[in-house]
Structures are given as C-alpha cells and as structure tokens.
C-alpha cells in the first residue's frame, strides 16, 4: 500500500484527481490518499505540502503550477507528478520536457498553439483579424500569447490587447477596433476572474470569444480547444506508477496534450448570428445551449 499525497490549488481540478485515481487503479497500484486543498489560497500551499510530507507520502500529485512548485521545494526526495502546468520548464519544475532532471515530472496542460489556430480557422472561416486579450503580467498568458502569435501570424492579422490590471477592462470598448472578427483569450487568472465583464463588452461589439479556459464556454464564450483534465490525471497516473516501481522522475519525459477536446456554445453562436460548422459539432466533446 502506497501513501500518496494530493496537493490541489482549487476544486476546478477535481477531474484531474479523479483521472489520477482511476489511472492508478487501472495500473494495479494500491494506494491510500492524503488529500489537501488550498481553496485558491496560493500562500497556503507550502504549509499544505509540508503536511503531506509529515504524513510520509511516497509521492505527491500536484494540481496546478503553484502546487507543483510548493511540492518540489520541500526538503528531501519526495517525487512529484504534476498537471496541468502550462510551462514546466519556465516554472522551474523541469530542465527540459524530454528529461526533467529533478524530482518532478508530469503532463503539461497547454494545448499546442497550431491546434488552436486551426480550430479558430474551422470555427470562424471568414475571420481575418483576431484580437488577443491578456494580462501582461501573467507568465502563463505571455507564453501562450507568444506561441499563438508564432502559430497564427500567417493565418490572421493579430491585434495585441494587453491589460496590466483589471480596472483597465473598462476601457476595452474603446480598444475594440471595427476590423476585429473575434477575441482570443489566453489562459490567465485576471481575465478568467473578470470574464463576465469581457463577455459583456464583447457581446456589445458582436465579437465572438475563443477562450483557453473551459469554464468560460458555458459562461458565454463561443468555443474553446482545451485539455481534458481527467485524461491528464490518467496520464499522470502512468508516470506515478513508474516512479512507485523504482523509476527516477527526472528520467521520465513530461507529457503534452495529445487529444484536446472541443467545447462550443450554441446559444452564443445564435446570438452572434454564427452557424456552427457541422464537422465541429460532430467532433465536440460538449455543446452548451
């Protein structure tokens, strides 16, 4: 029986935990789980990680970048498996994706930018100019913006719409130029926490929203191409099983999102006068009405 700690930042990642437990069961790993959740309080994560260490966890499954960082910073050699960290190398969790080198490995949560570009082209075939609305101080947002620009620069005219603080969203109506055909929202807490305001201004401008945060779709975004947290958890379980069998986490490559899922909002499409492509509807994991 293995003692496994689960360090979670918020309940938004419950699906990853369920997938992790299911994957371990499928691998024949018998485990007793010690679960702690910071309920969004990032500053509590180091103390919660220490609690898991005192419970003699043989491995910690860390959900989110801050949770993984807190677990990796523990003294000692407790291995860490993480998801859905956007930038494991930039976050200091891995030296490289192929050979992380330390005491952590996992599965990154960022959907490749080329796939998102192709998704937008299929969803909005007439779109030529895309605005990118993001928090300019969010490292994950900046990474996704950079990747998206590289992937999409030949497909669209891209318009930067950075904000430094939430209060700047009130000026968004003045920044939404008539040429825009849609807004792309990279991952980022400030935008996600203020999505209602973004959706209000976008609706007033008759602009569809393409998001990287799945909960935004039922809240009014037109669509998203996102990772499936349950499947990320299952993939992490396979890596955890290797570690519990004696493998070194630093030698286990960090995985990436192989099969992102499509989420669409047919109500938002109807409000915008957009007909959702039948091929996308057929492929969609979820269509909100």
Secondary structure as a PSIPRED ss2 file (coil, helix, strand):
# PSIPRED VFORMAT (PSIPRED V4.0)

   1 X C   1.000  0.000  0.000
   2 X E   0.000  0.000  1.000
   3 X E   0.000  0.000  1.000
   4 X E   0.000  0.000  1.000
   5 X E   0.000  0.000  1.000
   6 X E   0.000  0.000  1.000
   7 X E   0.000  0.000  1.000
   8 X E   0.000  0.000  1.000
   9 X C   1.000  0.000  0.000
  10 X C   1.000  0.000  0.000
  11 X H   0.000  1.000  0.000
  12 X H   0.000  1.000  0.000
  13 X H   0.000  1.000  0.000
  14 X H   0.000  1.000  0.000
  15 X H   0.000  1.000  0.000
  16 X H   0.000  1.000  0.000
  17 X H   0.000  1.000  0.000
  18 X H   0.000  1.000  0.000
  19 X H   0.000  1.000  0.000
  20 X H   0.000  1.000  0.000
  21 X H   0.000  1.000  0.000
  22 X H   0.000  1.000  0.000
  23 X H   0.000  1.000  0.000
  24 X H   0.000  1.000  0.000
  25 X H   0.000  1.000  0.000
  26 X H   0.000  1.000  0.000
  27 X C   1.000  0.000  0.000
  28 X C   1.000  0.000  0.000
  29 X C   1.000  0.000  0.000
  30 X C   1.000  0.000  0.000
  31 X E   0.000  0.000  1.000
  32 X E   0.000  0.000  1.000
  33 X E   0.000  0.000  1.000
  34 X E   0.000  0.000  1.000
  35 X E   0.000  0.000  1.000
  36 X E   0.000  0.000  1.000
  37 X E   0.000  0.000  1.000
  38 X C   1.000  0.000  0.000
  39 X C   1.000  0.000  0.000
  40 X C   1.000  0.000  0.000
  41 X C   1.000  0.000  0.000
  42 X H   0.000  1.000  0.000
  43 X H   0.000  1.000  0.000
  44 X H   0.000  1.000  0.000
  45 X H   0.000  1.000  0.000
  46 X H   0.000  1.000  0.000
  47 X H   0.000  1.000  0.000
  48 X H   0.000  1.000  0.000
  49 X H   0.000  1.000  0.000
  50 X H   0.000  1.000  0.000
  51 X H   0.000  1.000  0.000
  52 X H   0.000  1.000  0.000
  53 X H   0.000  1.000  0.000
  54 X H   0.000  1.000  0.000
  55 X C   1.000  0.000  0.000
  56 X C   1.000  0.000  0.000
  57 X C   1.000  0.000  0.000
  58 X C   1.000  0.000  0.000
  59 X E   0.000  0.000  1.000
  60 X E   0.000  0.000  1.000
  61 X E   0.000  0.000  1.000
  62 X E   0.000  0.000  1.000
  63 X E   0.000  0.000  1.000
  64 X C   1.000  0.000  0.000
  65 X H   0.000  1.000  0.000
  66 X H   0.000  1.000  0.000
  67 X H   0.000  1.000  0.000
  68 X H   0.000  1.000  0.000
  69 X H   0.000  1.000  0.000
  70 X H   0.000  1.000  0.000
  71 X H   0.000  1.000  0.000
  72 X H   0.000  1.000  0.000
  73 X C   1.000  0.000  0.000
  74 X C   1.000  0.000  0.000
  75 X C   1.000  0.000  0.000
  76 X C   1.000  0.000  0.000
  77 X C   1.000  0.000  0.000
  78 X C   1.000  0.000  0.000
  79 X E   0.000  0.000  1.000
  80 X E   0.000  0.000  1.000
  81 X E   0.000  0.000  1.000
  82 X E   0.000  0.000  1.000
  83 X E   0.000  0.000  1.000
  84 X C   1.000  0.000  0.000
  85 X C   1.000  0.000  0.000
  86 X C   1.000  0.000  0.000
  87 X C   1.000  0.000  0.000
  88 X C   1.000  0.000  0.000
  89 X C   1.000  0.000  0.000
  90 X C   1.000  0.000  0.000
  91 X C   1.000  0.000  0.000
  92 X C   1.000  0.000  0.000
  93 X C   1.000  0.000  0.000
  94 X C   1.000  0.000  0.000
  95 X C   1.000  0.000  0.000
  96 X C   1.000  0.000  0.000
  97 X C   1.000  0.000  0.000
  98 X C   1.000  0.000  0.000
  99 X C   1.000  0.000  0.000
 100 X C   1.000  0.000  0.000
 101 X C   1.000  0.000  0.000
 102 X C   1.000  0.000  0.000
 103 X C   1.000  0.000  0.000
 104 X E   0.000  0.000  1.000
 105 X E   0.000  0.000  1.000
 106 X E   0.000  0.000  1.000
 107 X E   0.000  0.000  1.000
 108 X C   1.000  0.000  0.000
 109 X C   1.000  0.000  0.000
 110 X C   1.000  0.000  0.000
 111 X C   1.000  0.000  0.000
 112 X C   1.000  0.000  0.000
 113 X H   0.000  1.000  0.000
 114 X H   0.000  1.000  0.000
 115 X H   0.000  1.000  0.000
 116 X H   0.000  1.000  0.000
 117 X H   0.000  1.000  0.000
 118 X H   0.000  1.000  0.000
 119 X H   0.000  1.000  0.000
 120 X H   0.000  1.000  0.000
 121 X H   0.000  1.000  0.000
 122 X H   0.000  1.000  0.000
 123 X H   0.000  1.000  0.000
 124 X C   1.000  0.000  0.000
 125 X C   1.000  0.000  0.000
 126 X C   1.000  0.000  0.000
 127 X C   1.000  0.000  0.000
 128 X C   1.000  0.000  0.000
 129 X E   0.000  0.000  1.000
 130 X E   0.000  0.000  1.000
 131 X E   0.000  0.000  1.000
 132 X E   0.000  0.000  1.000
 133 X E   0.000  0.000  1.000
 134 X E   0.000  0.000  1.000
 135 X E   0.000  0.000  1.000
 136 X C   1.000  0.000  0.000
 137 X C   1.000  0.000  0.000
 138 X C   1.000  0.000  0.000
 139 X H   0.000  1.000  0.000
 140 X H   0.000  1.000  0.000
 141 X H   0.000  1.000  0.000
 142 X H   0.000  1.000  0.000
 143 X H   0.000  1.000  0.000
 144 X H   0.000  1.000  0.000
 145 X H   0.000  1.000  0.000
 146 X H   0.000  1.000  0.000
 147 X H   0.000  1.000  0.000
 148 X H   0.000  1.000  0.000
 149 X H   0.000  1.000  0.000
 150 X H   0.000  1.000  0.000
 151 X H   0.000  1.000  0.000
 152 X H   0.000  1.000  0.000
 153 X C   1.000  0.000  0.000
 154 X C   1.000  0.000  0.000
 155 X C   1.000  0.000  0.000
 156 X C   1.000  0.000  0.000
 157 X E   0.000  0.000  1.000
 158 X E   0.000  0.000  1.000
 159 X E   0.000  0.000  1.000
 160 X E   0.000  0.000  1.000
 161 X E   0.000  0.000  1.000
 162 X E   0.000  0.000  1.000
 163 X E   0.000  0.000  1.000
 164 X C   1.000  0.000  0.000
 165 X C   1.000  0.000  0.000
 166 X H   0.000  1.000  0.000
 167 X H   0.000  1.000  0.000
 168 X H   0.000  1.000  0.000
 169 X H   0.000  1.000  0.000
 170 X H   0.000  1.000  0.000
 171 X H   0.000  1.000  0.000
 172 X H   0.000  1.000  0.000
 173 X H   0.000  1.000  0.000
 174 X H   0.000  1.000  0.000
 175 X H   0.000  1.000  0.000
 176 X C   1.000  0.000  0.000
 177 X C   1.000  0.000  0.000
 178 X C   1.000  0.000  0.000
 179 X C   1.000  0.000  0.000
 180 X C   1.000  0.000  0.000
 181 X C   1.000  0.000  0.000
 182 X E   0.000  0.000  1.000
 183 X E   0.000  0.000  1.000
 184 X E   0.000  0.000  1.000
 185 X E   0.000  0.000  1.000
 186 X C   1.000  0.000  0.000
 187 X C   1.000  0.000  0.000
 188 X C   1.000  0.000  0.000
 189 X H   0.000  1.000  0.000
 190 X H   0.000  1.000  0.000
 191 X H   0.000  1.000  0.000
 192 X H   0.000  1.000  0.000
 193 X H   0.000  1.000  0.000
 194 X C   1.000  0.000  0.000
 195 X H   0.000  1.000  0.000
 196 X H   0.000  1.000  0.000
 197 X H   0.000  1.000  0.000
 198 X H   0.000  1.000  0.000
 199 X H   0.000  1.000  0.000
 200 X H   0.000  1.000  0.000
 201 X H   0.000  1.000  0.000
 202 X H   0.000  1.000  0.000
 203 X H   0.000  1.000  0.000
 204 X H   0.000  1.000  0.000
 205 X C   1.000  0.000  0.000
 206 X C   1.000  0.000  0.000
 207 X C   1.000  0.000  0.000
 208 X E   0.000  0.000  1.000
 209 X E   0.000  0.000  1.000
 210 X E   0.000  0.000  1.000
 211 X E   0.000  0.000  1.000
 212 X C   1.000  0.000  0.000
 213 X C   1.000  0.000  0.000
 214 X C   1.000  0.000  0.000
 215 X H   0.000  1.000  0.000
 216 X H   0.000  1.000  0.000
 217 X H   0.000  1.000  0.000
 218 X H   0.000  1.000  0.000
 219 X C   1.000  0.000  0.000
 220 X C   1.000  0.000  0.000
 221 X C   1.000  0.000  0.000
 222 X C   1.000  0.000  0.000
 223 X E   0.000  0.000  1.000
 224 X E   0.000  0.000  1.000
 225 X E   0.000  0.000  1.000
 226 X E   0.000  0.000  1.000
 227 X C   1.000  0.000  0.000
 228 X C   1.000  0.000  0.000
 229 X H   0.000  1.000  0.000
 230 X H   0.000  1.000  0.000
 231 X H   0.000  1.000  0.000
 232 X H   0.000  1.000  0.000
 233 X H   0.000  1.000  0.000
 234 X H   0.000  1.000  0.000
 235 X H   0.000  1.000  0.000
 236 X H   0.000  1.000  0.000
 237 X H   0.000  1.000  0.000
 238 X H   0.000  1.000  0.000
 239 X H   0.000  1.000  0.000
 240 X H   0.000  1.000  0.000
 241 X H   0.000  1.000  0.000
 242 X H   0.000  1.000  0.000
 243 X H   0.000  1.000  0.000
 244 X H   0.000  1.000  0.000
 245 X C   1.000  0.000  0.000
 246 X C   1.000  0.000  0.000
 247 X C   1.000  0.000  0.000
 248 X C   1.000  0.000  0.000
 249 X H   0.000  1.000  0.000
 250 X H   0.000  1.000  0.000
 251 X H   0.000  1.000  0.000
 252 X C   1.000  0.000  0.000
 253 X C   1.000  0.000  0.000
 254 X C   1.000  0.000  0.000
 255 X E   0.000  0.000  1.000
 256 X C   1.000  0.000  0.000
 257 X C   1.000  0.000  0.000
 258 X C   1.000  0.000  0.000
 259 X C   1.000  0.000  0.000
 260 X C   1.000  0.000  0.000
 261 X E   0.000  0.000  1.000
 262 X E   0.000  0.000  1.000
 263 X E   0.000  0.000  1.000
 264 X E   0.000  0.000  1.000
 265 X E   0.000  0.000  1.000
 266 X H   0.000  1.000  0.000
 267 X H   0.000  1.000  0.000
 268 X H   0.000  1.000  0.000
 269 X H   0.000  1.000  0.000
 270 X H   0.000  1.000  0.000
 271 X H   0.000  1.000  0.000
 272 X H   0.000  1.000  0.000
 273 X C   1.000  0.000  0.000
 274 X C   1.000  0.000  0.000
 275 X C   1.000  0.000  0.000
 276 X C   1.000  0.000  0.000
 277 X C   1.000  0.000  0.000
 278 X H   0.000  1.000  0.000
 279 X H   0.000  1.000  0.000
 280 X H   0.000  1.000  0.000
 281 X H   0.000  1.000  0.000
 282 X H   0.000  1.000  0.000
 283 X H   0.000  1.000  0.000
 284 X C   1.000  0.000  0.000
 285 X C   1.000  0.000  0.000
 286 X E   0.000  0.000  1.000
 287 X E   0.000  0.000  1.000
 288 X E   0.000  0.000  1.000
 289 X C   1.000  0.000  0.000
